[in-house]
Amino acid sequence: MGLIAGALAKAIRPGKDPQGCFFSIFIGIIGAVLGGWIATLFGWGRVNGFNLYSILIATVGAIIALAIWAALDKRRNRGV
């Protein structure tokens, strides 16, 4: 699930990522787990099984994780 969400997030997220495709998918997997945890925490339902809702939540979490990683990587490369 995380691999699919990571690949979708990489395709959906605009702009050029500072890392490669495989690393973006890895961050996407982490984001998918994060998205599922946040959805459960806020009571939006459990993310279980392989269905459209689970893919949507996992993809949103992966997009957030990719954006955070890109911002951190950009700051690190600028020397801030």
Biopython code that builds the backbone (N, CA, C, O; Angstrom):
import numpy as np
from Bio.PDB.StructureBuilder import StructureBuilder

atoms = [
    (1, "MET", "N", (0.830, -1.182, 0.000)),
    (1, "MET", "CA", (0.000, 0.000, 0.000)),
    (1, "MET", "C", (0.880, 1.252, 0.000)),
    (1, "MET", "O", (0.644, 2.191, -0.761)),
    (2, "GLY", "N", (1.884, 1.250, 0.854)),
    (2, "GLY", "CA", (2.766, 2.410, 0.927)),
    (2, "GLY", "C", (3.546, 2.639, -0.354)),
    (2, "GLY", "O", (3.795, 3.782, -0.737)),
    (3, "LEU", "N", (3.929, 1.564, -1.015)),
    (3, "LEU", "CA", (4.650, 1.690, -2.278)),
    (3, "LEU", "C", (3.773, 2.338, -3.337)),
    (3, "LEU", "O", (4.227, 3.204, -4.084)),
    (4, "ILE", "N", (2.517, 1.917, -3.401)),
    (4, "ILE", "CA", (1.581, 2.503, -4.368)),
    (4, "ILE", "C", (1.327, 3.963, -4.027)),
    (4, "ILE", "O", (1.332, 4.818, -4.913)),
    (5, "ALA", "N", (1.103, 4.255, -2.746)),
    (5, "ALA", "CA", (0.854, 5.631, -2.322)),
    (5, "ALA", "C", (2.071, 6.508, -2.577)),
    (5, "ALA", "O", (1.928, 7.659, -2.991)),
    (6, "GLY", "N", (3.264, 5.980, -2.337)),
    (6, "GLY", "CA", (4.475, 6.745, -2.598)),
    (6, "GLY", "C", (4.652, 7.066, -4.074)),
    (6, "GLY", "O", (5.051, 8.173, -4.435)),
    (7, "ALA", "N", (4.354, 6.093, -4.920)),
    (7, "ALA", "CA", (4.463, 6.336, -6.366)),
    (7, "ALA", "C", (3.415, 7.350, -6.828)),
    (7, "ALA", "O", (3.714, 8.219, -7.647)),
    (8, "LEU", "N", (2.187, 7.243, -6.307)),
    (8, "LEU", "CA", (1.151, 8.219, -6.653)),
    (8, "LEU", "C", (1.521, 9.618, -6.160)),
    (8, "LEU", "O", (1.336, 10.602, -6.876)),
    (9, "ALA", "N", (2.038, 9.699, -4.952)),
    (9, "ALA", "CA", (2.430, 10.997, -4.401)),
    (9, "ALA", "C", (3.548, 11.629, -5.228)),
    (9, "ALA", "O", (3.543, 12.838, -5.461)),
    (10, "LYS", "N", (4.488, 10.829, -5.661)),
    (10, "LYS", "CA", (5.588, 11.323, -6.499)),
    (10, "LYS", "C", (5.044, 11.859, -7.810)),
    (10, "LYS", "O", (5.537, 12.864, -8.322)),
    (11, "ALA", "N", (4.028, 11.198, -8.362)),
    (11, "ALA", "CA", (3.442, 11.643, -9.629)),
    (11, "ALA", "C", (2.555, 12.875, -9.444)),
    (11, "ALA", "O", (2.503, 13.734, -10.325)),
    (12, "ILE", "N", (1.858, 12.969, -8.312)),
    (12, "ILE", "CA", (0.907, 14.059, -8.076)),
    (12, "ILE", "C", (1.602, 15.336, -7.625)),
    (12, "ILE", "O", (1.243, 16.428, -8.065)),
    (13, "ARG", "N", (2.590, 15.205, -6.753)),
    (13, "ARG", "CA", (3.221, 16.379, -6.150)),
    (13, "ARG", "C", (3.942, 17.196, -7.210)),
    (13, "ARG", "O", (4.803, 16.685, -7.927)),
    (14, "PRO", "N", (3.575, 18.487, -7.303)),
    (14, "PRO", "CA", (4.216, 19.329, -8.322)),
    (14, "PRO", "C", (5.648, 19.687, -7.940)),
    (14, "PRO", "O", (6.040, 19.603, -6.776)),
    (15, "GLY", "N", (6.402, 20.079, -8.928)),
    (15, "GLY", "CA", (7.772, 20.527, -8.695)),
    (15, "GLY", "C", (8.772, 19.403, -8.791)),
    (15, "GLY", "O", (8.423, 18.224, -8.851)),
    (16, "LYS", "N", (10.022, 19.803, -8.805)),
    (16, "LYS", "CA", (11.109, 18.837, -8.916)),
    (16, "LYS", "C", (11.596, 18.479, -7.519)),
    (16, "LYS", "O", (11.929, 19.359, -6.726)),
    (17, "ASP", "N", (11.636, 17.202, -7.227)),
    (17, "ASP", "CA", (12.112, 16.749, -5.933)),
    (17, "ASP", "C", (13.631, 16.674, -5.935)),
    (17, "ASP", "O", (14.234, 16.321, -6.948)),
    (18, "PRO", "N", (14.255, 17.006, -4.803)),
    (18, "PRO", "CA", (15.719, 16.982, -4.744)),
    (18, "PRO", "C", (16.296, 15.579, -4.630)),
    (18, "PRO", "O", (17.516, 15.425, -4.660)),
    (19, "GLN", "N", (15.480, 14.573, -4.504)),
    (19, "GLN", "CA", (15.971, 13.208, -4.372)),
    (19, "GLN", "C", (15.489, 12.359, -5.537)),
    (19, "GLN", "O", (14.672, 12.796, -6.348)),
    (20, "GLY", "N", (15.995, 11.170, -5.605)),
    (20, "GLY", "CA", (15.635, 10.279, -6.700)),
    (20, "GLY", "C", (14.279, 9.618, -6.502)),
    (20, "GLY", "O", (13.641, 9.773, -5.461)),
    (21, "CYS", "N", (13.858, 8.893, -7.500)),
    (21, "CYS", "CA", (12.538, 8.272, -7.509)),
    (21, "CYS", "C", (12.398, 7.208, -6.418)),
    (21, "CYS", "O", (11.384, 7.179, -5.720)),
    (22, "PHE", "N", (13.383, 6.345, -6.261)),
    (22, "PHE", "CA", (13.280, 5.280, -5.267)),
    (22, "PHE", "C", (13.252, 5.832, -3.851)),
    (22, "PHE", "O", (12.518, 5.328, -3.000)),
    (23, "PHE", "N", (14.044, 6.864, -3.593)),
    (23, "PHE", "CA", (14.025, 7.466, -2.267)),
    (23, "PHE", "C", (12.704, 8.180, -2.013)),
    (23, "PHE", "O", (12.199, 8.164, -0.891)),
    (24, "SER", "N", (12.145, 8.797, -3.027)),
    (24, "SER", "CA", (10.840, 9.441, -2.887)),
    (24, "SER", "C", (9.763, 8.410, -2.563)),
    (24, "SER", "O", (8.869, 8.678, -1.761)),
    (25, "ILE", "N", (9.841, 7.252, -3.172)),
    (25, "ILE", "CA", (8.881, 6.191, -2.881)),
    (25, "ILE", "C", (9.077, 5.689, -1.444)),
    (25, "ILE", "O", (8.098, 5.388, -0.762)),
    (26, "PHE", "N", (10.317, 5.596, -0.983)),
    (26, "PHE", "CA", (10.593, 5.204, 0.404)),
    (26, "PHE", "C", (9.979, 6.217, 1.373)),
    (26, "PHE", "O", (9.338, 5.829, 2.350)),
    (27, "ILE", "N", (10.170, 7.495, 1.110)),
    (27, "ILE", "CA", (9.555, 8.533, 1.936)),
    (27, "ILE", "C", (8.033, 8.430, 1.828)),
    (27, "ILE", "O", (7.320, 8.683, 2.799)),
    (28, "GLY", "N", (7.547, 8.064, 0.663)),
    (28, "GLY", "CA", (6.114, 7.870, 0.480)),
    (28, "GLY", "C", (5.564, 6.754, 1.343)),
    (28, "GLY", "O", (4.450, 6.864, 1.855)),
    (29, "ILE", "N", (6.314, 5.691, 1.514)),
    (29, "ILE", "CA", (5.896, 4.596, 2.386)),
    (29, "ILE", "C", (5.775, 5.086, 3.822)),
    (29, "ILE", "O", (4.809, 4.774, 4.517)),
    (30, "ILE", "N", (6.760, 5.852, 4.255)),
    (30, "ILE", "CA", (6.705, 6.432, 5.603)),
    (30, "ILE", "C", (5.496, 7.358, 5.723)),
    (30, "ILE", "O", (4.800, 7.341, 6.738)),
    (31, "GLY", "N", (5.251, 8.150, 4.711)),
    (31, "GLY", "CA", (4.109, 9.047, 4.713)),
    (31, "GLY", "C", (2.784, 8.313, 4.718)),
    (31, "GLY", "O", (1.816, 8.778, 5.319)),
    (32, "ALA", "N", (2.733, 7.177, 4.057)),
    (32, "ALA", "CA", (1.505, 6.376, 4.050)),
    (32, "ALA", "C", (1.187, 5.873, 5.453)),
    (32, "ALA", "O", (0.030, 5.884, 5.873)),
    (33, "VAL", "N", (2.193, 5.439, 6.163)),
    (33, "VAL", "CA", (2.002, 5.017, 7.552)),
    (33, "VAL", "C", (1.552, 6.211, 8.387)),
    (33, "VAL", "O", (0.640, 6.093, 9.207)),
    (34, "LEU", "N", (2.190, 7.354, 8.179)),
    (34, "LEU", "CA", (1.823, 8.570, 8.899)),
    (34, "LEU", "C", (0.388, 8.987, 8.597)),
    (34, "LEU", "O", (-0.348, 9.360, 9.511)),
    (35, "GLY", "N", (-0.017, 8.932, 7.343)),
    (35, "GLY", "CA", (-1.378, 9.279, 6.956)),
    (35, "GLY", "C", (-2.407, 8.366, 7.611)),
    (35, "GLY", "O", (-3.452, 8.833, 8.064)),
    (36, "GLY", "N", (-2.122, 7.087, 7.662)),
    (36, "GLY", "CA", (-3.017, 6.143, 8.326)),
    (36, "GLY", "C", (-3.132, 6.413, 9.808)),
    (36, "GLY", "O", (-4.218, 6.324, 10.381)),
    (37, "TRP", "N", (-2.015, 6.744, 10.428)),
    (37, "TRP", "CA", (-2.023, 7.041, 11.854)),
    (37, "TRP", "C", (-2.825, 8.311, 12.143)),
    (37, "TRP", "O", (-3.607, 8.348, 13.093)),
    (38, "ILE", "N", (-2.634, 9.356, 11.321)),
    (38, "ILE", "CA", (-3.365, 10.605, 11.510)),
    (38, "ILE", "C", (-4.862, 10.400, 11.291)),
    (38, "ILE", "O", (-5.673, 10.928, 12.052)),
    (39, "ALA", "N", (-5.237, 9.643, 10.264)),
    (39, "ALA", "CA", (-6.653, 9.385, 9.990)),
    (39, "ALA", "C", (-7.307, 8.662, 11.162)),
    (39, "ALA", "O", (-8.433, 8.987, 11.539)),
    (40, "THR", "N", (-6.619, 7.696, 11.735)),
    (40, "THR", "CA", (-7.153, 6.980, 12.883)),
    (40, "THR", "C", (-7.221, 7.889, 14.102)),
    (40, "THR", "O", (-8.183, 7.830, 14.868)),
    (41, "LEU", "N", (-6.210, 8.726, 14.287)),
    (41, "LEU", "CA", (-6.157, 9.634, 15.426)),
    (41, "LEU", "C", (-7.317, 10.628, 15.408)),
    (41, "LEU", "O", (-7.906, 10.902, 16.453)),
    (42, "PHE", "N", (-7.652, 11.169, 14.238)),
    (42, "PHE", "CA", (-8.727, 12.144, 14.129)),
    (42, "PHE", "C", (-10.105, 11.501, 13.988)),
    (42, "PHE", "O", (-11.102, 12.211, 13.858)),
    (43, "GLY", "N", (-10.176, 10.193, 14.010)),
    (43, "GLY", "CA", (-11.457, 9.501, 13.963)),
    (43, "GLY", "C", (-12.083, 9.441, 12.582)),
    (43, "GLY", "O", (-13.301, 9.306, 12.463)),
    (44, "TRP", "N", (-11.285, 9.537, 11.549)),
    (44, "TRP", "CA", (-11.790, 9.467, 10.181)),
    (44, "TRP", "C", (-11.992, 8.032, 9.732)),
    (44, "TRP", "O", (-12.270, 7.773, 8.561)),
    (45, "GLY", "N", (-11.854, 7.123, 10.641)),
    (45, "GLY", "CA", (-12.009, 5.706, 10.304)),
    (45, "GLY", "C", (-10.662, 5.018, 10.281)),
    (45, "GLY", "O", (-9.609, 5.647, 10.174)),
    (46, "ARG", "N", (-10.731, 3.732, 10.382)),
    (46, "ARG", "CA", (-9.502, 2.939, 10.351)),
    (46, "ARG", "C", (-9.080, 2.700, 8.914)),
    (46, "ARG", "O", (-9.909, 2.519, 8.023)),
    (47, "VAL", "N", (-7.805, 2.704, 8.714)),
    (47, "VAL", "CA", (-7.254, 2.391, 7.404)),
    (47, "VAL", "C", (-6.892, 0.911, 7.430)),
    (47, "VAL", "O", (-5.849, 0.517, 7.953)),
    (48, "ASN", "N", (-7.765, 0.113, 6.860)),
    (48, "ASN", "CA", (-7.516, -1.327, 6.852)),
    (48, "ASN", "C", (-7.974, -1.894, 5.517)),
    (48, "ASN", "O", (-8.998, -1.494, 4.963)),
    (49, "GLY", "N", (-7.223, -2.790, 5.045)),
    (49, "GLY", "CA", (-7.556, -3.393, 3.763)),
    (49, "GLY", "C", (-7.020, -2.582, 2.588)),
    (49, "GLY", "O", (-6.427, -1.516, 2.753)),
    (50, "PHE", "N", (-7.243, -3.110, 1.438)),
    (50, "PHE", "CA", (-6.780, -2.489, 0.198)),
    (50, "PHE", "C", (-8.009, -1.953, -0.515)),
    (50, "PHE", "O", (-8.627, -2.656, -1.314)),
    (51, "ASN", "N", (-8.365, -0.690, -0.221)),
    (51, "ASN", "CA", (-9.537, -0.075, -0.810)),
    (51, "ASN", "C", (-9.228, 1.380, -1.175)),
    (51, "ASN", "O", (-8.146, 1.885, -0.875)),
    (52, "LEU", "N", (-10.164, 2.032, -1.809)),
    (52, "LEU", "CA", (-9.947, 3.396, -2.282)),
    (52, "LEU", "C", (-9.682, 4.366, -1.145)),
    (52, "LEU", "O", (-8.811, 5.228, -1.262)),
    (53, "TYR", "N", (-10.418, 4.242, -0.046)),
    (53, "TYR", "CA", (-10.221, 5.127, 1.099)),
    (53, "TYR", "C", (-8.802, 4.991, 1.650)),
    (53, "TYR", "O", (-8.146, 5.996, 1.925)),
    (54, "SER", "N", (-8.331, 3.776, 1.810)),
    (54, "SER", "CA", (-6.982, 3.553, 2.340)),
    (54, "SER", "C", (-5.924, 4.124, 1.407)),
    (54, "SER", "O", (-4.948, 4.714, 1.870)),
    (55, "ILE", "N", (-6.101, 3.957, 0.113)),
    (55, "ILE", "CA", (-5.144, 4.499, -0.855)),
    (55, "ILE", "C", (-5.147, 6.024, -0.801)),
    (55, "ILE", "O", (-4.087, 6.647, -0.869)),
    (56, "LEU", "N", (-6.325, 6.629, -0.680)),
    (56, "LEU", "CA", (-6.426, 8.090, -0.600)),
    (56, "LEU", "C", (-5.720, 8.627, 0.635)),
    (56, "LEU", "O", (-4.933, 9.568, 0.530)),
    (57, "ILE", "N", (-5.982, 8.056, 1.793)),
    (57, "ILE", "CA", (-5.341, 8.500, 3.037)),
    (57, "ILE", "C", (-3.833, 8.298, 2.960)),
    (57, "ILE", "O", (-3.072, 9.182, 3.354)),
    (58, "ALA", "N", (-3.398, 7.160, 2.466)),
    (58, "ALA", "CA", (-1.969, 6.879, 2.357)),
    (58, "ALA", "C", (-1.291, 7.840, 1.383)),
    (58, "ALA", "O", (-0.165, 8.268, 1.633)),
    (59, "THR", "N", (-1.948, 8.184, 0.284)),
    (59, "THR", "CA", (-1.372, 9.097, -0.699)),
    (59, "THR", "C", (-1.254, 10.505, -0.137)),
    (59, "THR", "O", (-0.247, 11.176, -0.361)),
    (60, "VAL", "N", (-2.267, 10.960, 0.588)),
    (60, "VAL", "CA", (-2.193, 12.288, 1.207)),
    (60, "VAL", "C", (-1.045, 12.339, 2.215)),
    (60, "VAL", "O", (-0.292, 13.313, 2.242)),
    (61, "GLY", "N", (-0.907, 11.320, 3.029)),
    (61, "GLY", "CA", (0.209, 11.268, 3.975)),
    (61, "GLY", "C", (1.552, 11.241, 3.267)),
    (61, "GLY", "O", (2.509, 11.865, 3.727)),
    (62, "ALA", "N", (1.633, 10.529, 2.157)),
    (62, "ALA", "CA", (2.888, 10.462, 1.402)),
    (62, "ALA", "C", (3.231, 11.807, 0.768)),
    (62, "ALA", "O", (4.401, 12.187, 0.725)),
    (63, "ILE", "N", (2.227, 12.529, 0.277)),
    (63, "ILE", "CA", (2.472, 13.866, -0.286)),
    (63, "ILE", "C", (3.015, 14.795, 0.792)),
    (63, "ILE", "O", (3.952, 15.555, 0.552)),
    (64, "ILE", "N", (2.424, 14.730, 1.976)),
    (64, "ILE", "CA", (2.895, 15.562, 3.093)),
    (64, "ILE", "C", (4.327, 15.210, 3.453)),
    (64, "ILE", "O", (5.154, 16.102, 3.644)),
    (65, "ALA", "N", (4.631, 13.921, 3.548)),
    (65, "ALA", "CA", (5.991, 13.502, 3.900)),
    (65, "ALA", "C", (7.006, 13.923, 2.835)),
    (65, "ALA", "O", (8.113, 14.341, 3.174)),
    (66, "LEU", "N", (6.643, 13.819, 1.550)),
    (66, "LEU", "CA", (7.552, 14.249, 0.482)),
    (66, "LEU", "C", (7.791, 15.759, 0.535)),
    (66, "LEU", "O", (8.912, 16.216, 0.314)),
    (67, "ALA", "N", (6.760, 16.523, 0.822)),
    (67, "ALA", "CA", (6.908, 17.975, 0.920)),
    (67, "ALA", "C", (7.804, 18.359, 2.096)),
    (67, "ALA", "O", (8.644, 19.250, 1.975)),
    (68, "ILE", "N", (7.626, 17.693, 3.222)),
    (68, "ILE", "CA", (8.469, 17.967, 4.394)),
    (68, "ILE", "C", (9.912, 17.611, 4.090)),
    (68, "ILE", "O", (10.821, 18.374, 4.417)),
    (69, "TRP", "N", (10.134, 16.456, 3.465)),
    (69, "TRP", "CA", (11.504, 16.048, 3.146)),
    (69, "TRP", "C", (12.156, 17.025, 2.164)),
    (69, "TRP", "O", (13.327, 17.368, 2.321)),
    (70, "ALA", "N", (11.412, 17.470, 1.161)),
    (70, "ALA", "CA", (11.964, 18.408, 0.183)),
    (70, "ALA", "C", (12.342, 19.717, 0.855)),
    (70, "ALA", "O", (13.380, 20.294, 0.532)),
    (71, "ALA", "N", (11.522, 20.200, 1.784)),
    (71, "ALA", "CA", (11.831, 21.441, 2.491)),
    (71, "ALA", "C", (13.065, 21.277, 3.373)),
    (71, "ALA", "O", (13.917, 22.164, 3.415)),
    (72, "LEU", "N", (13.166, 20.161, 4.070)),
    (72, "LEU", "CA", (14.335, 19.921, 4.913)),
    (72, "LEU", "C", (15.601, 19.776, 4.082)),
    (72, "LEU", "O", (16.657, 20.283, 4.460)),
    (73, "ASP", "N", (15.499, 19.088, 2.956)),
    (73, "ASP", "CA", (16.660, 18.887, 2.097)),
    (73, "ASP", "C", (17.110, 20.207, 1.477)),
    (73, "ASP", "O", (18.309, 20.444, 1.330)),
    (74, "LYS", "N", (16.172, 21.054, 1.119)),
    (74, "LYS", "CA", (16.511, 22.351, 0.539)),
    (74, "LYS", "C", (17.238, 23.225, 1.558)),
    (74, "LYS", "O", (18.218, 23.891, 1.224)),
    (75, "ARG", "N", (16.758, 23.222, 2.797)),
    (75, "ARG", "CA", (17.411, 24.004, 3.854)),
    (75, "ARG", "C", (18.818, 23.482, 4.124)),
    (75, "ARG", "O", (19.746, 24.265, 4.327)),
    (76, "ARG", "N", (18.976, 22.159, 4.127)),
    (76, "ARG", "CA", (20.281, 21.577, 4.394)),
    (76, "ARG", "C", (21.278, 21.919, 3.297)),
    (76, "ARG", "O", (22.445, 22.194, 3.578)),
    (77, "ASN", "N", (20.824, 21.902, 2.050)),
    (77, "ASN", "CA", (21.713, 22.208, 0.924)),
    (77, "ASN", "C", (22.081, 23.679, 0.856)),
    (77, "ASN", "O", (23.127, 24.026, 0.307)),
    (78, "ARG", "N", (21.238, 24.557, 1.405)),
    (78, "ARG", "CA", (21.562, 25.995, 1.429)),
    (78, "ARG", "C", (22.521, 26.319, 2.555)),
    (78, "ARG", "O", (23.135, 27.386, 2.563)),
    (79, "GLY", "N", (22.657, 25.393, 3.520)),
    (79, "GLY", "CA", (23.561, 25.639, 4.636)),
    (79, "GLY", "C", (22.911, 26.397, 5.761)),
    (79, "GLY", "O", (23.603, 27.041, 6.550)),
    (80, "VAL", "N", (21.594, 26.339, 5.860)),
    (80, "VAL", "CA", (20.887, 27.047, 6.930)),
    (80, "VAL", "C", (20.804, 26.165, 8.136)),
    (80, "VAL", "O", (20.246, 26.566, 9.157)),
]
sb = StructureBuilder()
sb.init_structure("model")
sb.init_model(0)
sb.init_chain("A")
sb.init_seg("    ")
for serial, (resi, resn, name, xyz) in enumerate(atoms, 1):
    if name == "N":
        sb.init_residue(resn, " ", resi, " ")
    sb.init_atom(name, np.array(xyz, "f"), 0.0, 1.0, " ", f" {name:<3s}", serial, name[0])
structure = sb.get_structure()
